[in-house]
Each structure stands twice: as C-alpha cells, then as structure tokens.
Amino acid sequence: MLGLSWAQLGSFVALCLVLAATPGANLTVVLGCARQGGQRAAVAATVGLTLGKVFWAAGSVLGLATLLATSRVAYDTLRLAGAAYLIWLGVQALRSARRRPAVPRPDGLAPGLSAYGGFRRGLIGDLLNPKVGIFYTTVFPQFIEPDDAVVPAAAALLAAHTAVLMTWYPGMSHLLTRVGRRLARPGLSAVLDGVMGSALIGLGIRLAVVPL
C-alpha cells in the first residue's frame, strides 16, 4: 500500500503522546525557554526540536542514523556532546537565577531569550540527543510495513510526530507562563530558574553517566 493504515498511524501517535508527556530533555529545554523568553521562545524551541527530528527521520530513511546503533564511538561522542550542552544550559539558567532584572516583568518571566535563541536551543538539543537518533533508527521503522512506500509512509509518521510536539510542548509552556503571571515575584522567579537549571544539569549528568 502507498500510505499508512489508521492502525499504524494511531499506534504511532499514541506512542508519541506518551514520549512527549514523559519528563525529559526536550520538555525541560522548552519549559526553560518559556521561563526565559515567554511563549514565543517556547514555540520557537519546539519548532527547532521538530526540525531536528526531520533530520533524524531523513537519516533513518537513508540509513545514516543506523551508525548510532552500530558504532559505540559515534553514539558515545554524540551522547557526551548532548550531555555537555544540557549542562551548559543548566548553568546559564542558574546564572539567570542569580541576576535580577532592573525592571521586573509583570508576567514573572526572566527576560533575555529571543525566539531565535529558543529555536537554536531546541534544534541543537535535539540534534545532540542520541536517544532521538536511536528512536528513529529502531522504533520509527517498525511502523512502516514491508509493502508500504517508504518515503510517503515516513513523511506521514513525521507529520504525526510534528503535530503531537507542536500541540503538547507549546501547551505546557503556555500553562507555565500563565502560572508565572499569577506568581510574579522576583524571589519565586529565581527559585523557578534554579529548579529548571538544576533539572537540566541533572539530565546532562544522567545522559553522560547512564548510556542506553
């Protein structure tokens, strides 16, 4: 068949929803962008990490991502680079928690992150996440049947994954910014930045010391 069956697509969407709802590096990066730049930065970060998944999906179709599954050196190199990037983001968040803006924002957000900055964080974070590569190497192809046209089927799965990401992550960041407006206190903002920074550093350390 040329496309996917509804059963294939529904199963994949359900898996993507579970993965998106599970706390991890992507969600933490998006929420961190929401804290530092508001909803625009969070949406831009989601666009960036979605674009990263386009790269991984293309690599899976072309067989490039298989390198991660077969080469331990390639996997460890990408894993350590991703861990270093998460730790760096966490350190930046902790530094932001120590700085106080001259003019506090009424929405409780920490200023300074542009939409482009959010996009860049999402893209780089996803490209340096070896677990995304493994997902698109091992799990993603399982939803394509032998008689499916590979490129249209892969495009349909990628579109479904994109729809899930562009709905879930901006929704979560919108909730966070609304809470920020209600709790717009400089001390609390610093605490939230500290928690977000610590979470990013923790994820980075975990990625560095606990490989798949």
C-alpha positions in Angstrom: 0.0 0.0 0.0 1.1 3.6 -0.6 0.3 5.1 2.7 -0.2 4.0 6.3 -3.2 2.3 7.8 -5.2 4.1 10.5 -4.0 1.4 12.9 -0.3 2.1 12.2 -0.8 5.9 12.4 -2.9 5.6 15.6 -0.4 3.4 17.4 2.5 5.8 16.4 0.6 8.9 17.6 -0.2 7.1 21.0 3.5 6.3 21.4 4.5 9.9 20.6 2.0 11.3 23.1 3.5 9.0 25.8 7.0 10.1 25.0 6.1 13.8 24.8 4.3 13.6 28.2 7.3 11.9 29.8 9.7 14.4 31.5 12.9 14.6 29.6 15.5 16.8 27.9 13.1 18.2 25.3 10.4 19.2 27.7 12.9 20.7 30.1 14.5 22.8 27.3 11.1 24.0 26.1 10.0 25.0 29.6 13.3 26.6 30.2 12.8 28.7 27.1 9.3 29.6 28.3 10.8 30.8 31.6 13.5 32.9 29.9 11.6 34.2 26.8 7.9 33.6 27.1 5.6 31.7 24.8 7.3 32.8 21.6 10.6 31.4 22.7 9.0 28.2 23.7 7.2 27.7 20.4 10.4 28.6 18.6 12.2 25.9 20.6 9.5 23.4 19.7 10.0 24.3 16.0 13.7 23.8 16.4 13.5 20.4 18.1 10.9 19.3 15.5 13.3 20.3 12.7 15.9 18.2 14.4 13.5 15.2 14.2 13.1 15.9 10.5 16.9 15.4 10.2 16.8 12.2 12.2 13.8 10.8 10.2 15.7 11.6 7.0 18.7 9.9 8.4 16.7 6.8 9.3 15.2 6.6 5.8 18.7 7.0 4.2 20.3 4.6 6.7 22.5 7.3 8.2 21.1 7.1 11.7 22.0 3.4 11.8 25.5 4.5 12.6 24.4 5.3 16.1 23.1 1.7 16.6 26.3 0.1 15.2 29.1 2.4 16.3 29.6 2.8 20.0 32.2 5.5 19.4 29.7 7.6 17.4 27.0 7.1 19.9 29.2 8.0 22.9 30.6 11.1 21.1 27.0 12.4 20.4 25.9 11.4 23.9 28.7 13.3 25.7 28.2 16.3 23.4 24.5 16.4 24.2 25.2 16.0 28.0 27.6 18.9 27.9 25.1 21.1 26.1 22.3 20.3 28.7 24.7 21.1 31.5 25.7 24.3 29.8 22.0 25.3 29.5 21.5 24.5 33.2 24.5 26.6 34.2 23.0 29.5 32.2 19.7 29.1 34.0 21.4 29.1 37.4 23.3 32.3 36.4 20.0 33.8 35.4 18.5 32.9 38.8 21.2 34.9 40.5 20.7 38.0 38.3 17.9 40.4 39.0 16.4 42.5 36.1 16.5 46.2 36.6 12.8 46.4 35.7 10.9 43.3 36.8 8.5 41.9 34.2 4.8 41.7 35.3 4.5 38.2 33.9 7.2 36.8 36.2 9.4 35.7 33.3 13.1 36.1 33.2 14.0 38.3 30.2 16.7 37.9 27.7 15.9 34.9 25.4 14.7 35.7 21.9 12.6 33.5 19.6 15.8 32.7 17.6 17.6 31.8 20.8 14.8 29.4 21.7 14.8 27.9 18.1 18.6 27.4 18.3 18.3 25.7 21.7 15.6 23.3 20.5 17.4 22.4 17.3 20.9 21.9 18.8 19.4 20.0 21.8 17.6 17.6 19.5 20.5 17.0 17.1 22.7 16.2 20.1 20.2 13.8 21.7 21.3 10.3 20.8 18.1 8.9 22.2 16.2 10.6 19.4 18.6 9.0 16.9 18.0 5.6 18.4 14.3 6.1 18.3 14.3 7.0 14.6 16.7 4.1 13.9 14.9 1.3 15.8 11.4 2.3 16.7 10.4 4.5 13.8 10.9 1.9 11.1 8.7 -0.6 12.9 5.6 1.4 12.0 6.3 1.0 8.3 5.1 -2.2 6.7 7.2 -4.0 4.1 4.6 -3.2 1.4 4.4 0.5 2.3 6.1 3.1 0.1 8.9 4.1 2.5 9.1 7.9 1.8 5.4 8.7 1.9 4.9 6.5 5.0 7.9 8.1 6.8 6.6 11.5 5.8 3.2 10.7 7.3 4.7 9.4 10.6 6.9 12.5 10.8 3.9 14.8 10.2 2.0 13.0 13.0 5.0 13.4 15.4 5.2 17.1 14.5 1.5 17.6 15.2 2.0 16.0 18.7 5.0 18.1 19.5 3.6 21.3 18.3 0.5 20.7 20.4 1.9 19.3 23.6 5.0 21.4 24.2 3.5 24.9 23.5 0.5 23.9 25.6 2.7 23.0 28.5 4.8 26.2 28.1 1.5 28.3 27.9 0.4 26.8 31.2 3.8 27.7 32.8 3.6 31.3 31.6 0.1 31.7 32.9 1.3 30.4 36.3 4.2 32.9 36.0 1.8 35.8 35.7 0.0 34.8 38.8 3.2 34.2 40.8 5.2 37.2 39.6 7.6 37.6 42.5 11.3 38.1 42.0 12.2 35.6 44.6 10.0 32.9 43.2 11.2 33.6 39.7 14.8 33.0 40.9 13.7 29.7 42.5 12.0 28.5 39.3 15.1 29.3 37.3 17.2 27.5 39.8 14.9 24.4 39.7 15.0 24.5 35.9 18.8 24.9 35.8 19.2 22.0 38.3 16.9 19.8 36.2 18.9 20.5 33.0 22.2 19.8 34.8 20.8 16.6 36.3 19.6 15.4 32.9 23.0 16.2 31.4 24.9 14.3 34.1 22.5 11.4 33.7 23.0 11.3 30.0 26.7 11.3 30.4 26.9 8.5 33.0 23.9 6.3 32.1 24.1 5.3 28.4 21.4 3.3 26.7 
